[in-house]
Amino acid sequence: METVAFYSYKGGVGRSLLLANAARFLASLGKGVVALDLDFEAPGLHYKLGGGQSYLDDHRSSNFPLPPGGAVTYLIATAEGAASPPSFDDHMMSVPVPTDTGGWLRLMPAGPAPRQSYWASLKELGDRLRFGESSGRGFMALLDLQARIAEELKPDYLLIDARTGVTELGGLATTVLADTVVCLFVLNQESLEGTLTVVEALKGTPRLANQPPIRVVPVLSRMISPPFTNNRFAGDLKSLLKFGEGRKGHRPKGLELFSLPDDVMFRVTATIGAGDEKLDSSSPILEAYLELFQTLFATRKGDARRALKGLADSAMIGLQ
């Protein structure tokens, strides 16, 4: 099982959306995928992968109802020292994927946010399990969850939505759990400098004995115009590429950053399937996804293009 964490120094850059699209892409290639929402303070992956559903809606008649629990209540149960871990069925949901590929996708949301009960559970988790404490209980709880997912569900990929900013939980998700960290940032100095600082720390953090060096893939998100050319910004971009992996550019100087254009036409909907519009298979953002996913998941270009075209035709790609 390969674990990929999606991280951003600042919020609002499309991190959860990119994870959701990557999860659907992999499932459409026939892979088994688990998506795990560890952004406990601002959870939203269930909106991106749950058909736009909210826990405030009546979803009992849905074909893929949201689970009563999630990662927060699961970790509370394990912190209480239960004789056996809770069933994944109470804390995960199956997400529809193209049925002829053999792939599958399961989501473990953070929990039933924005219900009040979720915030009460999050406070309880904070009282029981501090992820930065010296005892390592929080660290071990996350490693145990990752190991159980690998052993029982046997997915090809575990995709983690990591907490924005610099936090203990986000640090564990990116430095210990992940094999690869996708770092999203937008076109301003604050976002770039924060991302560069985090990436430098990631590359310098010791790994567990059996872990290879961490792979970092920086992604410039929601780009409307080419990057600034002032010396400071250009220098930081160059430094970021020294630590991370980029696309093979056409310039003789080598790698360029992966970038995702901002598709303003579809800003109204959270998922194309939620409206009447479909994404054209020649859209610039699909071409950007093609290049990123082909490299990120070591996929042949033809297979990646067919998978993305199928998702666009079935309105399973989200843009906002």
C-alpha positions in Angstrom: 0.0 0.0 0.0 1.3 3.4 -1.0 0.4 6.3 1.2 0.0 9.8 -0.3 -0.7 12.8 1.9 -2.2 16.0 0.4 -1.0 19.1 2.3 -1.3 22.9 2.1 0.2 25.6 4.2 -2.8 27.8 3.7 -6.4 26.7 3.2 -8.6 27.3 0.1 -6.1 26.0 -2.4 -8.1 23.0 -3.6 -6.3 20.3 -1.5 -9.4 18.2 -0.7 -10.6 18.5 -4.3 -7.4 17.3 -5.8 -7.4 14.3 -3.4 -11.0 13.5 -4.4 -10.2 13.6 -8.1 -7.0 11.5 -7.5 -9.0 8.9 -5.6 -11.6 8.6 -8.4 -8.9 8.5 -11.0 -7.1 5.6 -9.3 -10.3 3.7 -8.8 -11.2 4.1 -12.4 -7.8 2.5 -13.2 -8.8 -0.6 -11.3 -7.0 0.3 -8.0 -8.3 -0.1 -4.5 -8.3 3.2 -2.7 -9.0 4.4 0.8 -9.4 8.2 1.4 -8.8 9.3 5.0 -9.8 12.8 6.2 -7.4 14.0 9.0 -8.3 17.6 8.6 -10.2 17.5 11.9 -10.7 21.2 12.4 -12.1 21.9 8.9 -13.3 18.5 7.5 -14.8 18.5 4.1 -13.8 15.4 2.2 -17.2 13.9 2.6 -18.6 16.8 0.5 -16.2 16.1 -2.3 -16.6 12.3 -2.3 -20.1 12.0 -0.8 -22.0 13.4 -3.7 -22.1 16.8 -2.1 -24.0 15.4 0.9 -24.0 17.0 4.3 -24.6 15.3 7.6 -27.3 17.8 8.2 -29.2 16.4 5.2 -31.5 13.4 5.4 -29.4 10.9 3.6 -31.0 7.6 4.7 -32.3 6.9 1.2 -28.9 7.6 -0.5 -27.2 4.9 -2.5 -24.0 5.6 -0.4 -25.1 7.0 3.0 -22.6 8.7 5.1 -21.4 6.6 8.1 -22.4 7.4 11.6 -18.8 7.7 12.8 -15.4 8.6 11.2 -11.8 9.0 12.1 -12.4 11.0 15.2 -14.8 8.5 16.9 -12.6 5.6 15.6 -9.5 7.0 17.3 -11.5 7.7 20.5 -12.6 4.1 20.6 -9.0 2.8 20.2 -7.7 5.3 22.8 -10.2 3.8 25.3 -8.4 0.5 25.0 -11.2 -1.5 23.5 -10.6 -5.3 23.4 -11.1 -5.3 19.6 -11.0 -2.3 17.2 -14.3 -0.9 16.0 -15.7 -2.1 12.7 -14.7 -0.1 9.7 -18.3 -0.4 8.5 -19.4 2.1 11.1 -16.7 4.6 10.2 -16.3 4.3 6.4 -18.5 4.7 3.3 -18.2 3.1 -0.1 -18.0 5.7 -2.9 -19.4 4.8 -6.4 -16.8 4.4 -9.1 -17.0 3.1 -12.7 -18.2 -0.5 -12.3 -16.3 -2.1 -15.1 -12.8 -1.3 -13.9 -12.5 -3.6 -10.8 -11.4 -0.6 -8.7 -13.0 0.5 -5.5 -13.0 3.5 -3.2 -13.8 3.8 0.5 -13.9 7.1 2.5 -13.2 7.5 6.2 -14.5 11.0 6.9 -13.3 12.9 9.9 -16.8 12.5 11.3 -20.4 13.9 11.1 -19.3 17.6 10.7 -20.9 20.1 10.9 -23.2 18.5 13.5 -22.6 19.7 17.0 -21.9 16.1 18.1 -18.8 16.1 15.9 -17.2 19.0 17.7 -18.0 17.4 21.1 -16.3 14.3 19.9 -13.3 16.3 18.6 -12.9 17.9 22.0 -13.0 14.5 23.7 -10.4 13.2 21.3 -8.1 16.1 22.2 -8.6 15.3 25.9 -7.8 11.6 25.4 -5.1 11.6 22.7 -2.6 14.4 22.2 -0.7 13.8 19.0 2.3 15.9 20.0 2.7 14.3 23.5 6.0 12.6 24.4 4.3 9.3 25.2 3.7 8.7 21.5 0.1 7.5 22.0 -1.2 9.7 19.2 1.6 8.6 17.0 1.0 4.9 17.6 -2.8 5.3 17.2 -2.3 6.7 13.7 0.2 4.0 12.8 -2.2 1.3 14.0 -5.0 2.7 11.9 -2.7 2.8 8.8 -1.6 -0.8 9.5 -5.1 -2.0 10.0 -6.3 -0.4 6.7 -3.4 -2.1 4.9 -4.0 -5.5 6.5 -7.8 -5.7 6.4 -8.8 -3.7 3.3 -5.6 -4.2 1.3 -5.9 -1.1 -0.9 -3.3 -0.1 -3.4 -3.4 3.5 -2.2 -4.2 5.3 1.0 -4.8 9.0 0.3 -4.7 11.3 3.4 -6.2 14.8 3.6 -3.7 16.5 6.0 -4.4 19.5 8.2 -3.6 22.9 6.8 -0.8 24.8 8.6 1.8 23.5 11.0 0.2 21.1 13.5 1.1 17.9 15.3 -1.5 15.9 13.4 -0.5 17.3 10.1 3.1 16.7 10.9 2.5 13.0 11.6 0.5 12.6 8.5 3.2 14.1 6.3 6.4 13.0 7.9 5.6 9.5 9.3 2.5 8.1 7.5 3.2 9.3 4.0 5.5 7.9 1.3 4.6 10.9 -0.9 3.5 14.4 0.1 1.7 16.6 -2.5 2.1 20.2 -1.4 -0.4 22.7 -2.9 0.2 26.4 -2.9 -1.2 29.4 -4.7 0.4 32.4 -6.5 1.4 34.7 -3.7 4.5 35.1 -1.6 2.9 34.1 1.7 1.7 30.7 0.4 5.0 30.0 -1.4 7.3 30.9 1.5 5.2 28.9 3.9 5.2 25.9 1.6 8.9 26.2 1.0 9.6 26.2 4.8 7.4 23.1 5.3 9.0 21.2 2.4 12.5 22.0 3.8 11.4 20.6 7.1 9.8 17.5 5.5 13.0 16.7 3.7 15.1 17.1 6.8 12.9 15.1 9.2 14.2 11.6 10.2 12.2 8.7 8.9 11.4 5.3 10.5 14.1 2.6 10.0 12.2 0.8 7.2 11.0 3.9 5.4 12.6 5.3 2.2 13.2 9.1 1.9 10.0 11.0 1.5 8.9 12.1 -1.9 7.6 15.7 -2.2 5.6 16.9 -5.2 4.8 20.7 -5.1 1.8 21.8 -7.1 0.9 25.4 -8.0 -2.9 25.5 -7.7 -5.6 27.7 -9.2 -3.2 29.5 -11.5 -4.8 32.2 -13.7 -1.6 33.8 -15.0 2.1 32.7 -15.3 4.2 32.9 -12.1 5.7 36.2 -11.2 9.1 36.9 -12.5 10.5 39.0 -9.7 13.8 37.7 -8.3 12.5 36.8 -4.8 9.5 34.8 -6.1 11.4 33.1 -8.8 14.2 32.2 -6.4 11.8 30.6 -4.0 10.2 28.6 -6.8 13.6 27.4 -7.9 14.4 26.4 -4.3 11.1 24.5 -4.0 12.0 22.4 -7.0 15.3 21.5 -5.5 13.5 19.8 -2.7 10.6 18.4 -4.7 9.7 16.7 -7.9 8.5 18.6 -10.9 7.2 18.0 -14.4 9.6 17.6 -17.3 9.5 21.0 -18.9 10.4 22.0 -22.5 13.1 24.4 -21.4 16.7 23.1 -21.5 17.1 24.0 -17.8 15.1 21.0 -16.7 12.1 20.5 -14.4 9.1 22.9 -14.1 6.5 23.0 -11.4 3.2 21.1 -11.8 0.4 23.6 -12.0 -3.4 23.4 -12.0 -5.3 26.2 -13.9 -8.2 27.9 -12.3 -11.4 26.9 -14.2 -13.6 29.9 -13.4 -16.5 28.6 -15.5 -17.3 25.9 -13.0 -16.8 27.8 -9.7 -20.5 27.5 -8.8 -20.6 23.7 -8.3 -18.6 21.6 -5.9 -18.8 18.6 -8.2 -19.7 18.6 -11.9 -22.1 15.8 -11.3 -24.1 18.0 -9.0 -25.2 20.3 -11.8 -26.2 20.1 -15.5 -22.7 20.8 -16.9 -20.1 18.3 -18.0 -16.4 19.0 -18.2 -15.1 18.9 -21.8 -12.4 16.2 -22.2 -10.1 18.8 -23.8 -10.3 21.2 -20.8 -7.0 22.6 -19.7 -7.5 21.4 -16.2 -7.9 17.8 -17.4 -4.7 18.1 -19.3 -3.0 19.4 -16.1 -4.5 16.4 -14.2 -3.2 14.1 -16.9 0.4 15.3 -16.5 0.3 15.3 -12.7 -1.4 12.0 -12.2 0.7 10.2 -14.8 3.8 11.2 -12.9 2.4 11.0 -9.4 1.0 7.4 -9.8 3.5 6.1 -12.4 0.7 5.6 -15.0 1.0 5.2 -18.7 -0.2 8.2 -20.6 -2.8 6.3 -22.6 -4.3 4.7 -19.6 -4.4 7.9 -17.7 -6.0 9.8 -20.5 -8.7 7.1 -20.9 -9.4 7.1 -17.2 -9.8 10.9 -17.0 -11.9 11.0 -20.2 -14.2 8.4 -18.6 -14.5 10.4 -15.4 -15.3 13.6 -17.4 -17.9 11.8 -19.5 -19.6 10.4 -16.4 -19.4 13.8 -14.6 -17.2 12.4 -11.8 -14.5 15.1 -11.8 -14.9 17.9 -9.4 -13.6 21.4 -10.1 -14.3 23.4 -6.9 
